[in-house]
Amino acid sequence: MTGKVILAGAGPGDPGLITLKAKYALERADTVLYDYLAHPNLLKYCKPTAELINVGKRKGHHSQTQNNINALMVKFASEGKVVVRLKGGDPCVFGRIGEEMECLTEHHIPFEIIPGVTSAIAVPAYAGIPITQRELSRSFAVVTASAQEGDDVGDIHIPNAETLIFLMPVTQLDLIAQRVIKEISHFSTDTPAALIYKGTTASQKTILGTLGTIVALKDQHQLTPPAILVVGKVAGLTRKFNWTETLPLFGKRIVLLRTAEQGQEWANPLSELGAEVIQLPMIEIVPNQQILTQIHPKEIDRFSLVVFTSPNGVKQWMTTLFENGYDARTLAKQKIAAIGSKTAALLKEFGIIPDILPEDFSQEGLLDTLPVIMAGETILIATAAGARETLPKELIQRGATVEVWKLYDTKMPDIISNQEINNGDWIIFTSSSTVTHFFESKLYNSQPITAFCIGKSTEETLKQHYQGPIIVSPKATIEATISVLLNHAGEEKK
């Protein structure tokens, strides 16, 4: 049985710019051959059984030749697999897609193309440069500055358009500027020219000059690939409209260690504030099937109070109830306590409004809301393996009968091979498990990072592994943590 190959665009860098169709392709792919420029967050859409292969394709650093990539596509598709060839930007814009289609056609491998957001348009847009503008630019052309082996960039045709966009121009910038001035009559040494480095990412940097000064500016700023050159009157608009680089968290690369599902609700607001968010899940939920079998009315009716300590506990509990043919009415006789607003919000989604929700989202905060004497109370704590024992110990001292059901454990998931921690990254630790697994992963090798954490117990665990400054969010909420991040970014700019 022959599979198929999907030639899909990953977009220019910002993972939010992938298309819905490409996301769907990744979700059902058996094998993914991805380029260096494909953002690592995109691989979280792949199913756990998918084989992920980094085929490189970075200028000057190809880990696989084009022939080898072609052979891999044919091999896996011939085995009946759905193969996604994930290419940076749009696969049809200088992505060598023609060679890949030719190879697939020769081997009778069915394929489809999913266009992507091309860097030629997206990167200038992120720098506030519209490539067309009434009275300034009614035409544009995209030119590759990367010549084939044996050719010279001097042989590349430069179209006569009002805006020129050069991809991969850095190493040939001097020659490009000379040729444009010489060959295009409406361009001169005074024509605006903008170099945009790593556009749509936290490393984005825009250098504005003219065709006469851009080479010296490139050398002055020590700019290296990858970058894009925009030539024409619209390039000058970046001075007025560069919206990305004015956002409060622009330039910050923030690493989230939560599960992929929970991390997305943090990623969206952080991205809107200008941060590049790296989702690097450091915990994977492992249900405790033996304990979960106890979730049925006969067992639950023994308790007068049920305490949920996390959203993950709520999810495990309610999923098990539904699978066994029960629903929220099973908890009708019990008082319900929740630690944390997210825990309470998830309970509400299942039709349960907690009776007790402490302002301080911690075990100590819950204890402060409960009576000092609790004789006669039978309390169930639904929590995770390895959770702190402060709550059950104190409740027992107050006279209550307490059972702790450890509904799930956490483990460190397989680390995606192209993930890395960069100098200057901001790391957000949301639990002791994320701390432990992060340092066990060996991704951290004393790089300079900024550490943020949620909760006292997380801070205590972090201090055991990390001796640098630790910034603690006063509350375990997205809003409180974002406020802390914004304050710290503001302090850095002073």
Number of C-alpha atoms within 10 A of each C-alpha: 7 15 19 23 27 21 26 29 30 32 28 28 25 21 21 17 17 24 18 11 14 23 18 12 23 26 17 15 23 22 24 25 19 24 22 19 19 24 22 20 17 20 21 17 16 20 14 11 9 17 13 19 15 16 22 19 20 15 11 7 9 13 15 15 12 15 11 12 18 18 15 18 26 24 14 19 24 18 12 13 19 24 28 30 30 30 28 27 27 25 24 18 20 15 15 12 18 12 13 22 19 12 17 20 12 10 11 13 17 14 18 12 18 19 21 25 21 21 24 23 16 22 27 26 19 22 27 22 25 19 26 15 13 7 8 13 16 12 13 18 15 19 20 17 24 19 14 8 6 5 10 12 15 13 8 14 9 19 15 16 18 20 25 24 27 22 21 20 24 23 14 16 19 16 14 22 22 14 13 20 17 13 13 14 9 13 21 18 17 14 19 22 27 26 29 23 21 21 25 28 24 22 15 18 19 23 19 22 22 22 24 18 16 22 20 12 16 18 11 9 10 8 18 14 16 17 21 25 29 26 27 25 22 26 27 20 16 20 14 10 16 17 16 23 19 12 14 19 24 22 21 22 23 23 24 24 24 22 17 18 11 15 18 15 11 19 19 13 15 22 21 14 17 22 25 24 26 24 25 23 24 26 23 18 17 14 18 16 12 10 13 18 13 15 18 17 13 9 10 17 14 13 18 16 22 20 21 24 23 19 21 20 23 22 16 20 19 18 15 19 20 11 9 12 8 15 16 13 10 15 18 10 13 16 16 21 21 29 25 24 19 17 22 24 16 19 21 12 9 14 12 16 17 19 12 17 19 19 14 19 21 20 19 14 16 21 17 13 13 13 10 13 13 16 14 10 17 18 23 21 20 23 24 23 15 12 15 13 10 11 18 20 12 16 22 18 13 16 15 18 17 19 15 18 18 19 27 23 17 17 14 17 15 12 13 14 10 13 14 15 20 14 12 14 19 21 19 23 25 21 20 22 23 26 24 20 18 21 15 13 13 10 14 14 8 9 12 14 16 17 19 21 24 22 19 15 16 20 23 12 16 24 14 10 13 14 8 12 11 14 17 19 23 16 17 20 17 16 13 13 21 17 14 17 22 15 12 14 16 12 9 8 7 5
